[in-house]
Amino acid sequence: MSMERADRGVLVDSKFFSRREDGTIEVVGSRCRQCGRVFFPSKRACMDCMLWDEMEQVPLSRRGKLVSYSVSHDPLRGFPIPYAFGYVMLPEGIMLYSLFTDCEPFEERLKTGMDMEMVIDRMMTDRYENDIICYKFRPLDD
């Protein structure tokens, strides 16, 4: 799956996402109309201005920089082993915790500071065999 469509599966948390008219799914946050600060997850009040109900929903950038990562070899139900996870800094100043995809072998491909792009992908399969869909990041090929 990519950012284009995630027709199958269940979103990990619907408040993190918005579906555009063309069917594409994007990760959304909120931006203060007063000061411009962006938050994720979305908030009703700006933590800087302390204003309520002055927030608007905005799509988050699909690109960012890898801040840190770790590779797990411990089994976790529903996750392939090994799997990589860590933090990506978006241009909005938001640091997202995320799983990483399309970058094995992890220790060779992942480098702090590298450019990453967001994709919508299967995170895991639940006990009812539903695909749980979330955002992930992968290295941005130049």
Secondary structure in CASP SS format (residue, H / E / C, confidence):
PFRMAT SS
TARGET T0000
AUTHOR 0000-0000-0000
METHOD secondary structure of the structure
MODEL  1
M C 1.00
S C 1.00
M C 1.00
E C 1.00
R C 1.00
A C 1.00
D C 1.00
R C 1.00
G C 1.00
V E 1.00
L E 1.00
V C 1.00
D C 1.00
S H 1.00
K H 1.00
F H 1.00
F E 1.00
S E 1.00
R E 1.00
R C 1.00
E C 1.00
D C 1.00
G C 1.00
T C 1.00
I E 1.00
E E 1.00
V E 1.00
V E 1.00
G E 1.00
S E 1.00
R E 1.00
C E 1.00
R C 1.00
Q C 1.00
C C 1.00
G C 1.00
R C 1.00
V E 1.00
F E 1.00
F C 1.00
P C 1.00
S C 1.00
K C 1.00
R C 1.00
A E 1.00
C C 1.00
M C 1.00
D C 1.00
C C 1.00
M C 1.00
L C 1.00
W E 1.00
D C 1.00
E C 1.00
M E 1.00
E E 1.00
Q E 1.00
V E 1.00
P E 1.00
L C 1.00
S C 1.00
R C 1.00
R E 1.00
G E 1.00
K E 1.00
L E 1.00
V E 1.00
S E 1.00
Y E 1.00
S E 1.00
V E 1.00
S E 1.00
H C 1.00
D C 1.00
P C 1.00
L C 1.00
R C 1.00
G C 1.00
F C 1.00
P C 1.00
I C 1.00
P C 1.00
Y E 1.00
A E 1.00
F E 1.00
G E 1.00
Y E 1.00
V E 1.00
M E 1.00
L C 1.00
P C 1.00
E C 1.00
G C 1.00
I C 1.00
M E 1.00
L E 1.00
Y E 1.00
S E 1.00
L E 1.00
F E 1.00
T C 1.00
D C 1.00
C C 1.00
E C 1.00
P C 1.00
F H 1.00
E H 1.00
E H 1.00
R H 1.00
L C 1.00
K C 1.00
T C 1.00
G C 1.00
M C 1.00
D E 1.00
M E 1.00
E E 1.00
M E 1.00
V E 1.00
I E 1.00
D E 1.00
R E 1.00
M E 1.00
M E 1.00
T E 1.00
D C 1.00
R C 1.00
Y C 1.00
E C 1.00
N C 1.00
D E 1.00
I E 1.00
I E 1.00
C E 1.00
Y E 1.00
K E 1.00
F E 1.00
R E 1.00
P E 1.00
L C 1.00
D C 1.00
D C 1.00
END
